[in-house]
Amino acid sequence: MTSQSEKTPRVAIIVAVDEQNGIGRKGELLCHLPADLKHFKEITTGHAIIMGRKTYESLPKGALPNRRNIVLTSDKETENYPGCIVVRSLEEAFASTNDEKIVFIIGGERVYRASLPLADMLYMTRIHHTFDEVDTFFPKVDLNEWEFVEEKRHERDEKHPYSFSFQTYIKKGQ
Ligand SMILES: NC(=O)c1ccc[n+]([C@@H]2O[C@H](COP(=O)([O-])OP(=O)(O)OC[C@H]3O[C@@H](n4cnc5c(N)ncnc54)[C@H](OP(=O)(O)O)[C@@H]3O)[C@@H](O)[C@H]2O)c1
């Protein structure tokens, strides 16, 4: 197993969770928060992003612009993923990003579960609400392993039906 210090590039997870660690329902996000989408865009633009096939399918306009989109799937029809690099394993995904300083894991549940043990950074939007009918979850994070870096709260307003907080963590020992 490769140690954190030998591993390149750095692996950052970016996720929005509700108060039960929920991340999605019926193939979609739990809610529309424009400021969170802006935050996601600012953090990930210019970098590689790794996602599962279902998350790719949830993107309204397909591959996200100005990012190297890497999609994990067993689907052999690569033309189903225009503008994306299609890979069959997380190892293959990381191998295709060797020239990047940082890569972002953008979901969904299956990919978060596989990559959390490898991650160095965590950008977590905590939505201060508990949604119904959630069917996908972020894995439990042992906060003893993570150093809290910063938090910025965004209150509810006319465009944001829920308040939320942007939190950043770094894996201890980095
Ligand atoms: N709140 C958030 O921040 C956030 C972020 C992203 C997604 N989401 C939500 O999460 C939900 C989707 O999550 P999900 O867990 O159902 O799906 P997912 O992780 O997006 O995609 C799962 C699919 O990806 C492929 N895959 C995943 N890991 C793989 C691996 N290690 N090796 C090879 N292939 C792999 C497989 O595709 P094949 O079946 O094609 O082989 C698998 O069926 C949606 O509701 C979405 O909106 C939320």
The ligand as a MOL file (V3000), in Angstrom:
LIG
                    3D

  0  0  0     0  0            999 V3000
M  V30 BEGIN CTAB
M  V30 COUNTS 48 52 0 0 0
M  V30 BEGIN ATOM
M  V30 1 N -23.9710 15.6690 -2.0440 0
M  V30 2 C -22.9220 15.5230 -2.8270 0
M  V30 3 O -21.9080 16.2150 -2.6330 0
M  V30 4 C -22.9460 14.5410 -3.9500 0
M  V30 5 C -21.8520 14.4320 -4.8070 0
M  V30 6 C -21.9120 13.4890 -5.8300 0
M  V30 7 C -23.0300 12.6810 -5.9790 0
M  V30 8 N -24.0630 12.8220 -5.1380 0 CHG=1
M  V30 9 C -25.2420 11.9780 -5.2580 0
M  V30 10 O -24.8590 10.6120 -5.0420 0
M  V30 11 C -25.7400 9.7760 -5.7690 0
M  V30 12 C -24.9050 8.8430 -6.6290 0
M  V30 13 O -24.0790 8.0260 -5.7910 0
M  V30 14 P -23.9400 6.4410 -6.0270 0
M  V30 15 O -23.1210 5.8570 -4.9540 0
M  V30 16 O -25.3200 5.8990 -6.2680 0 CHG=-1
M  V30 17 O -23.2130 6.3770 -7.4470 0
M  V30 18 P -21.7420 6.8170 -7.9540 0
M  V30 19 O -20.7100 6.5160 -6.9310 0
M  V30 20 O -21.8090 8.1990 -8.5110 0
M  V30 21 O -21.6190 5.8330 -9.2080 0
M  V30 22 C -21.5910 4.4600 -8.9840 0
M  V30 23 C -21.0960 3.7910 -10.2550 0
M  V30 24 O -19.7720 4.2370 -10.5400 0
M  V30 25 C -18.9820 3.1520 -10.9660 0
M  V30 26 N -17.9720 2.9280 -9.9390 0
M  V30 27 C -17.9380 3.4300 -8.6900 0
M  V30 28 N -16.8500 3.0380 -8.0290 0
M  V30 29 C -16.1620 2.2660 -8.8710 0
M  V30 30 C -14.9260 1.5700 -8.7770 0
M  V30 31 N -14.1620 1.6290 -7.6610 0
M  V30 32 N -14.5120 0.8700 -9.8240 0
M  V30 33 C -15.2620 0.8360 -10.9540 0
M  V30 34 N -16.4280 1.4750 -11.1200 0
M  V30 35 C -16.8670 2.1840 -10.0830 0
M  V30 36 C -19.9510 1.9910 -11.1750 0
M  V30 37 O -20.4640 2.1960 -12.4810 0
M  V30 38 P -21.0490 1.0130 -13.4270 0
M  V30 39 O -22.2940 0.5490 -12.7530 0
M  V30 40 O -21.2910 1.7340 -14.7050 0
M  V30 41 O -19.9850 -0.0330 -13.5150 0
M  V30 42 C -20.9950 2.2850 -10.1180 0
M  V30 43 O -22.2500 1.6720 -10.3940 0
M  V30 44 C -26.6430 10.6890 -6.5750 0
M  V30 45 O -27.8670 10.8940 -5.8810 0
M  V30 46 C -25.8620 11.9850 -6.6240 0
M  V30 47 O -26.6750 13.1210 -6.8150 0
M  V30 48 C -24.0550 13.7410 -4.1250 0
M  V30 END ATOM
M  V30 BEGIN BOND
M  V30 1 1 1 2
M  V30 2 2 2 3
M  V30 3 1 2 4
M  V30 4 1 4 5
M  V30 5 2 4 48
M  V30 6 2 5 6
M  V30 7 1 6 7
M  V30 8 2 7 8
M  V30 9 1 8 9
M  V30 10 1 8 48
M  V30 11 1 9 10
M  V30 12 1 9 46
M  V30 13 1 10 11
M  V30 14 1 11 12
M  V30 15 1 11 44
M  V30 16 1 12 13
M  V30 17 1 13 14
M  V30 18 2 14 15
M  V30 19 1 14 16
M  V30 20 1 14 17
M  V30 21 1 17 18
M  V30 22 2 18 19
M  V30 23 1 18 20
M  V30 24 1 18 21
M  V30 25 1 21 22
M  V30 26 1 22 23
M  V30 27 1 23 24
M  V30 28 1 23 42
M  V30 29 1 24 25
M  V30 30 1 25 26
M  V30 31 1 25 36
M  V30 32 1 26 27
M  V30 33 1 26 35
M  V30 34 2 27 28
M  V30 35 1 28 29
M  V30 36 1 29 30
M  V30 37 2 29 35
M  V30 38 1 30 31
M  V30 39 2 30 32
M  V30 40 1 32 33
M  V30 41 2 33 34
M  V30 42 1 34 35
M  V30 43 1 36 37
M  V30 44 1 36 42
M  V30 45 1 37 38
M  V30 46 2 38 39
M  V30 47 1 38 40
M  V30 48 1 38 41
M  V30 49 1 42 43
M  V30 50 1 44 45
M  V30 51 1 44 46
M  V30 52 1 46 47
M  V30 END BOND
M  V30 END CTAB
M  END
